[in-house]
């Protein structure tokens, strides 16, 4: 019993400290400390959980739990919206969810259906189509779609489209061309994916010293003061570190 009481006190101290440092109302300190256990539980229920639900990270956690419980929930929701409202926006939303579930044929069909009339050359539609085509293993078709995008919007600056183009070349084993594209991307791409992919290609083409330097630059970039790493960045950082050893 003493250990349980001590645990409640220590947990309460932690929550009280959190309340102070995050600017919560001071009454939480009294509730937490005067009602060990119950006060901490109330703090979690009425302060932490609501905040978690509305933060980006919180939405990801909640969404992850939903995916485990009902992996098709979001897909059904977007499908229902697309059936109720036949618009480009609902088609794109459903296509993106199909991509997330690796339903490439369905995603391609939705993007192709959306790419009609005034949306025939829409950047979001064409980029999504190219992305789905590459996901389906149709690198040549994806390249053609990206060429169509570039012809329709010659002044468009889109680093993700540029990265996708480099990947289509690599998938077609046009490695020298892909290297040129990755090298150009490495100089301006915001994030760690382009440089890591470039390093992997350098390894593949027999340039280990250059690849090591690229992976090292990825690790150093991740330590830049003030940088906020996305989940994608963390994935590519892990890959870069693995290839440095």
C-alpha positions in Angstrom: 0.0 0.0 0.0 2.8 2.4 0.8 4.4 1.7 -2.6 1.1 2.5 -4.3 0.7 5.7 -2.3 4.2 6.7 -3.1 3.6 6.0 -6.8 0.4 8.2 -6.7 2.4 11.0 -5.1 5.3 10.8 -7.7 2.8 10.7 -10.6 1.0 13.7 -9.0 4.2 15.6 -8.7 4.9 15.0 -12.4 1.5 16.1 -13.5 1.6 19.2 -11.2 5.0 20.1 -12.8 3.5 19.7 -16.2 0.5 21.9 -15.3 2.9 24.6 -14.1 5.3 24.5 -17.1 2.5 24.4 -19.7 0.5 27.3 -18.1 -2.5 25.3 -16.9 -4.8 26.9 -14.3 -3.3 26.8 -10.9 -6.3 25.0 -9.4 -5.0 21.8 -11.1 -2.0 21.8 -8.8 -4.3 21.7 -5.7 -6.5 19.1 -7.2 -3.6 16.8 -8.2 -1.8 17.1 -4.9 -4.8 17.0 -2.6 -6.4 14.1 -4.4 -3.6 11.7 -5.3 -4.8 9.3 -8.0 -8.2 10.8 -8.6 -6.7 14.3 -9.2 -4.1 12.9 -11.7 -6.8 10.9 -13.5 -9.0 14.0 -13.8 -6.0 16.0 -15.2 -5.5 13.4 -17.9 -9.2 13.2 -18.8 -10.0 16.9 -18.8 -6.7 18.5 -19.9 -4.3 16.1 -21.7 -6.7 13.9 -23.7 -8.7 16.8 -25.2 -5.4 18.5 -26.2 -4.0 15.3 -27.6 -7.1 14.9 -29.8 -6.5 18.3 -31.4 -2.8 18.3 -32.0 -1.2 17.0 -35.1 0.6 14.3 -33.2 -2.5 13.5 -31.3 -4.5 13.1 -34.5 -1.9 10.8 -35.8 -2.0 8.7 -32.6 -5.8 8.6 -32.6 -5.8 7.8 -36.3 -3.3 5.0 -35.8 -5.6 3.5 -33.1 -8.6 3.7 -35.5 -6.6 2.0 -38.2 -5.8 -0.9 -35.9 -9.4 -1.2 -34.7 -11.0 -0.6 -38.2 -8.4 -0.4 -41.0 -11.0 0.5 -43.6 -12.9 3.2 -41.6 -11.3 6.2 -43.3 -11.6 4.6 -46.8 -15.3 3.9 -46.3 -15.8 7.5 -45.1 -14.1 9.0 -48.1 -15.9 6.5 -50.4 -19.2 7.6 -49.0 -18.3 11.3 -49.5 -17.3 10.6 -53.1 -20.6 8.8 -53.8 -22.7 11.5 -52.2 -20.7 14.4 -53.7 -19.3 13.7 -57.2 -16.5 16.3 -57.2 -12.8 16.4 -58.0 -12.0 17.1 -54.3 -13.8 14.0 -53.1 -12.2 11.9 -55.8 -8.8 13.2 -54.8 -9.4 12.5 -51.2 -10.5 9.0 -51.9 -7.6 8.4 -54.3 -5.1 9.5 -51.7 -6.6 7.1 -49.2 -6.4 4.3 -51.9 -2.7 5.2 -52.2 -2.2 4.9 -48.5 -3.7 1.4 -48.7 -1.6 0.5 -51.8 -4.8 0.2 -53.8 -2.9 1.5 -56.9 -5.4 0.5 -59.6 -8.3 2.2 -57.8 -6.2 5.3 -57.2 -5.2 5.5 -60.8 -8.8 5.1 -62.0 -9.9 7.9 -59.7 -7.2 10.3 -60.8 -7.8 9.6 -64.4 -11.6 10.2 -63.9 -10.8 13.5 -62.2 -8.4 14.6 -65.0 -11.2 15.7 -67.3 -12.4 19.1 -68.5 -10.9 22.0 -66.7 -9.0 19.6 -64.4 -7.3 17.8 -67.3 -4.0 19.5 -66.5 -4.6 20.3 -62.8 -1.3 20.0 -61.0 -2.7 18.1 -58.0 -4.5 15.6 -60.2 -1.6 14.9 -62.5 0.9 14.7 -59.6 -1.4 12.3 -57.8 -1.8 10.2 -61.0 2.0 10.0 -61.5 2.5 9.0 -57.8 -0.1 6.2 -58.1 1.4 5.0 -61.4 4.8 4.8 -59.9 3.3 3.0 -56.9 1.8 0.5 -59.3 5.2 -0.1 -60.9 4.4 1.8 -64.0 7.4 4.1 -64.0 7.3 4.9 -67.7 3.7 6.0 -67.5 4.5 8.1 -64.4 7.3 9.8 -66.3 4.9 10.6 -69.1 2.4 12.1 -66.7 5.0 14.2 -65.1 6.1 15.4 -68.6 2.5 16.3 -69.2 2.4 18.2 -66.0 5.6 20.1 -66.9 4.3 20.9 -70.4 1.1 22.3 -68.9 2.8 24.3 -66.2 6.4 25.1 -67.3 6.9 27.6 -64.4 5.7 25.3 -61.7 8.3 24.7 -59.0 7.4 21.5 -57.1 10.2 19.7 -55.2 8.0 16.6 -54.7 7.3 16.3 -58.4 11.0 16.7 -59.1 11.8 13.9 -56.6 9.1 11.7 -58.1 10.6 12.3 -61.6 14.0 11.2 -60.4 12.5 8.0 -58.9 10.8 7.2 -62.2 14.2 7.4 -64.0 15.8 5.2 -61.3 13.0 2.6 -61.6 13.6 2.4 -65.3 17.3 1.8 -64.7 18.2 5.1 -66.3 20.7 5.6 -63.5 22.9 8.3 -64.9 19.9 10.5 -65.6 18.5 9.7 -62.2 21.8 10.7 -60.6 21.7 14.0 -62.3 18.2 14.7 -61.0 19.1 13.6 -57.4 22.2 15.7 -57.4 20.1 18.8 -58.4 17.5 17.9 -55.8 20.1 17.5 -53.0 21.0 21.2 -53.4 17.5 22.5 -52.6 15.1 19.8 -51.4 13.7 20.6 -48.0 13.8 17.4 -46.0 16.1 14.3 -45.9 14.6 12.0 -48.5 16.2 13.3 -51.6 19.8 13.2 -50.2 19.3 9.8 -48.7 17.9 8.4 -52.0 20.8 10.0 -53.8 23.2 8.3 -51.4 21.6 4.9 -52.0 21.9 5.4 -55.8 25.5 6.3 -55.4 26.1 3.1 -53.5 24.2 1.1 -56.2 26.4 2.7 -58.9 29.7 2.0 -57.2 30.5 5.4 -55.5 30.8 4.5 -51.8 32.9 7.5 -50.8 30.4 9.9 -52.4 27.5 8.0 -50.9 29.1 8.1 -47.4 29.5 11.9 -47.7 25.9 12.2 -48.7 24.7 10.1 -45.8 26.9 12.1 -43.4 25.3 15.3 -44.7 21.9 13.9 -44.0 22.9 13.2 -40.3 24.4 16.6 -39.9 21.3 18.3 -41.4 19.1 16.5 -38.9 21.1 18.1 -36.1 20.6 21.7 -37.4 19.4 23.9 -34.7 15.7 24.6 -34.9 14.9 21.9 -37.5 11.7 19.9 -36.9 11.9 16.4 -38.3 8.8 14.9 -39.9 8.0 11.2 -39.7 9.3 10.9 -43.2 12.6 12.6 -42.2 13.1 10.2 -39.3 12.6 7.3 -41.6 15.2 8.5 -44.1 17.6 9.6 -41.3 17.5 6.0 -40.0 18.3 4.7 -43.5 21.2 7.2 -43.8 22.6 6.2 -40.4 22.3 2.5 -41.2 24.4 3.0 -44.3 27.1 5.0 -42.5 28.1 1.9 -40.4 
